[in-house]
Amino acid sequence: MAFFDLTGKVAFITGTSRGLGQYFARALAQAGADIAMSSRDASKLAPFRKEIEALGRRTCGVDLDVRDHASIQAAVASVEKQMGRIDILVNNAGCNARKPALEVTWEDWNMVLDTNLRGTFFTSQAVAPGMIARGYGRIVNIGSVTCVAGYAGLAPYGASRGGVKQLTMSLADDWGRHGVTVNCLAPGWFKTAQNAVLYENREWVEYLCDRIPLKRPGAPDDLAGPVVFLASEESRYVTGQTLLVDGGISTGATRATVAPPKP
């Protein structure tokens, strides 16, 4: 039996011009899926499309701004026309505004919530009718460890990711009867273009690793297996769940000041 085989499936991953979105797309393609990808400027996707096509997969690239309802509708319609259908949706498009709470502006708040939360909902809403009609679908919402933990300087981001966790459960209940599963994949601390500046601070990285039971930040390949699992038939009885891929930091571990007692 071939486990986690996505051959013949079509996966649509939003926010695929860089970062984790490309890792998600690459993992799904390696598992056999054809890949639809998006960016606010689809022309930027050309090199990555060539990489995925070299694996023998079909691809398409569409313009998508998840803060714009008309853009969402047009992008989903274009993918369905070019690829025939959407079996798997990975809601990866996201942004952040890293500021102390007193410095967060009205515009900062709207940008983050409109992208991470509202965009996730309305993209899912646009894709779901086709999935429901076929009686099959896998929706993977990309969250964060901030779905379950609060961090200073991340108020809008944490609010948006906490909302994604709750949204995941609601949509799972709405659409489960139609054969559509909805889950949240929540990475911990991974180095991305959004937070690369943090990793230039060696003392901060040391402090972070002390708080992670596995003693290192995440590497993008750590997310390949989880995203393929949630996109595959093997997760058919898993829905409404948040899968934390965080090295254990959500256990609440704190930096050790003394050696732990021997058992």
C-alpha positions in Angstrom: 0.0 0.0 0.0 1.4 3.4 -1.0 1.0 5.7 2.0 0.8 9.5 1.5 0.5 9.2 -2.3 -1.0 12.4 -3.8 -0.7 11.2 -7.4 -3.5 12.7 -9.5 -4.5 15.3 -6.9 -4.4 19.1 -7.5 -3.0 21.3 -4.7 -3.4 25.0 -4.5 -0.9 26.7 -2.2 -1.3 30.5 -1.6 1.7 32.7 -1.0 4.2 30.7 -3.0 6.7 33.3 -4.2 9.1 32.6 -1.4 9.6 31.0 2.1 7.6 28.2 3.6 5.0 28.3 0.8 7.6 26.9 -1.6 8.5 24.2 0.8 4.9 23.2 1.2 4.4 23.1 -2.6 7.7 21.2 -3.1 6.7 18.5 -0.5 3.2 18.1 -2.1 4.7 17.8 -5.6 7.2 15.2 -4.4 4.3 13.2 -3.1 2.7 13.3 -6.5 0.4 16.3 -6.6 0.1 18.8 -9.4 0.6 22.3 -8.1 -1.3 25.6 -8.5 0.6 28.5 -6.9 -0.1 32.1 -6.3 1.6 35.5 -5.7 0.5 39.0 -5.8 2.6 39.1 -9.0 2.4 35.7 -10.7 5.3 36.5 -13.0 7.6 36.0 -10.0 6.6 32.3 -9.8 8.2 31.4 -13.2 11.5 29.9 -11.8 9.7 27.9 -9.1 7.1 26.6 -11.6 10.0 25.3 -13.7 11.4 23.5 -10.6 8.1 21.8 -9.9 7.5 20.9 -13.6 11.0 19.2 -13.6 9.4 16.7 -11.2 6.9 15.8 -13.8 4.0 17.8 -12.3 1.6 20.1 -14.0 1.6 23.7 -12.6 -0.2 27.0 -13.0 0.5 30.4 -11.4 -2.1 33.0 -10.6 -2.2 36.5 -9.3 -3.8 36.6 -5.8 -4.1 39.3 -3.1 -5.9 37.6 -0.3 -7.0 41.0 1.1 -9.1 41.5 -2.0 -12.3 39.5 -2.3 -12.5 39.9 -6.1 -8.9 38.7 -6.4 -9.7 35.6 -4.4 -12.7 34.8 -6.6 -10.8 35.3 -9.8 -7.7 33.3 -8.7 -9.8 30.3 -7.6 -11.8 30.4 -10.8 -8.6 30.5 -12.9 -7.0 27.6 -11.0 -10.1 25.5 -11.5 -10.2 26.3 -15.2 -6.5 25.6 -15.8 -6.2 22.5 -13.5 -9.7 21.1 -13.6 -10.4 21.2 -9.9 -8.8 21.8 -6.5 -8.4 18.8 -4.2 -6.1 20.4 -1.6 -5.9 24.0 -0.4 -3.0 25.2 1.7 -3.8 28.7 3.1 -0.2 29.8 3.4 -0.3 33.5 2.4 0.5 35.6 5.5 2.2 38.7 6.9 3.3 40.2 10.2 3.8 43.6 11.9 6.4 43.0 14.6 5.9 46.0 17.0 5.3 46.7 20.7 1.6 46.8 21.3 1.6 50.6 22.0 3.1 51.2 18.5 0.7 49.1 16.5 -1.4 51.3 14.2 -4.9 50.8 12.9 -3.4 50.1 9.5 -1.0 47.5 10.9 -3.9 45.6 12.6 -6.0 45.6 9.4 -3.1 44.5 7.2 -2.3 41.5 9.4 -5.9 40.4 10.2 -7.1 40.9 6.7 -4.3 38.8 5.3 -3.9 36.0 7.8 -7.5 35.5 9.0 -10.0 37.1 6.6 -7.9 35.9 3.6 -7.9 32.3 4.9 -11.6 32.3 5.4 -12.6 33.7 2.1 -10.1 31.6 0.1 -11.5 28.5 1.8 -15.0 29.7 1.1 -14.2 30.1 -2.6 -12.6 26.7 -2.9 -15.1 24.7 -0.8 -18.1 24.5 -3.2 -16.0 22.5 -5.7 -14.8 20.2 -2.9 -18.3 19.8 -1.6 -19.7 19.0 -5.0 -17.1 16.2 -5.4 -17.5 14.9 -1.8 -13.7 15.3 -1.2 -11.3 18.0 0.0 -8.4 18.7 2.2 -7.9 22.3 3.6 -4.7 23.0 5.5 -4.7 26.4 7.2 -1.2 27.5 8.1 -1.1 28.8 11.7 1.7 29.2 14.1 2.7 28.4 17.7 1.0 31.8 18.4 -2.3 29.9 17.9 -1.8 28.7 21.4 0.8 31.0 23.0 1.2 34.7 23.3 4.4 36.7 22.6 5.2 40.3 23.2 5.4 42.4 20.0 3.1 40.1 18.1 -0.4 41.2 19.1 -2.0 41.4 15.7 -0.2 38.3 14.5 -1.2 36.3 17.6 -4.8 37.4 17.3 -4.9 36.4 13.6 -3.3 33.0 14.2 -5.5 32.3 17.2 -8.5 33.2 15.0 -7.2 30.7 12.4 -7.2 27.9 15.0 -10.9 28.7 15.9 -11.8 29.1 12.2 -10.4 25.7 11.5 -12.6 24.1 14.0 -15.7 25.9 12.7 -15.1 25.0 9.1 -14.3 21.4 10.0 -17.8 21.2 11.6 -19.5 22.9 8.7 -17.9 20.8 5.9 -17.1 17.5 7.4 -20.4 15.9 6.3 -19.3 16.6 2.7 -16.0 14.8 2.9 -13.9 17.9 3.4 -11.4 18.0 6.2 -10.0 21.2 7.6 -6.9 21.3 9.8 -4.4 23.8 11.0 -0.6 23.2 10.6 1.1 25.4 13.2 4.9 25.8 12.9 7.0 27.0 15.8 10.1 29.1 15.4 11.3 28.7 11.9 13.7 31.1 10.1 11.9 32.8 7.3 12.2 36.0 5.3 9.8 37.7 7.8 11.9 37.0 10.9 15.4 36.5 9.6 16.6 39.6 11.4 15.9 37.9 14.8 18.3 35.0 13.9 21.2 37.5 13.6 21.1 37.9 17.3 23.2 35.0 18.6 22.1 35.5 22.3 18.4 35.4 21.3 18.9 32.2 19.3 20.6 30.6 22.3 17.8 31.7 24.5 15.2 30.4 22.0 16.9 27.0 21.7 17.0 26.7 25.5 13.2 26.9 25.5 12.7 24.3 22.8 12.9 20.8 24.1 14.5 19.6 20.9 17.1 22.4 21.3 17.0 23.9 17.8 14.8 26.1 15.7 12.7 24.4 13.0 14.1 23.6 9.5 11.7 23.9 6.6 12.0 20.2 5.8 10.5 19.5 9.2 7.2 20.6 7.8 7.2 18.3 4.7 5.8 15.2 6.4 3.1 17.0 8.4 1.7 18.9 5.4 1.7 15.8 3.2 -0.1 13.9 6.0 -2.8 16.5 6.4 -3.2 16.7 2.6 -3.5 12.9 2.1 -6.0 10.2 2.5 -4.2 9.0 5.6 -5.6 12.0 7.5 -9.2 11.2 6.4 -10.4 10.9 10.1 -8.5 13.9 11.3 -10.4 17.3 11.1 -10.6 20.4 13.1 -7.2 19.8 14.6 -4.2 22.0 15.2 -0.9 20.2 14.6 1.9 22.0 16.3 5.3 21.4 14.7 7.3 23.4 17.1 10.0 21.2 18.6 8.0 21.2 21.8 8.2 24.9 22.7 4.4 24.9 23.3 5.0 22.6 26.3 5.9 25.8 28.2 9.5 25.0 28.7 11.6 27.8 30.2 15.3 28.4 30.1 17.1 26.1 32.5 19.1 27.9 35.2 20.2 24.8 37.0 20.6 21.2 36.0 17.4 19.2 36.2 17.2 16.6 39.0 18.1 13.1 38.2 15.1 10.7 37.9 
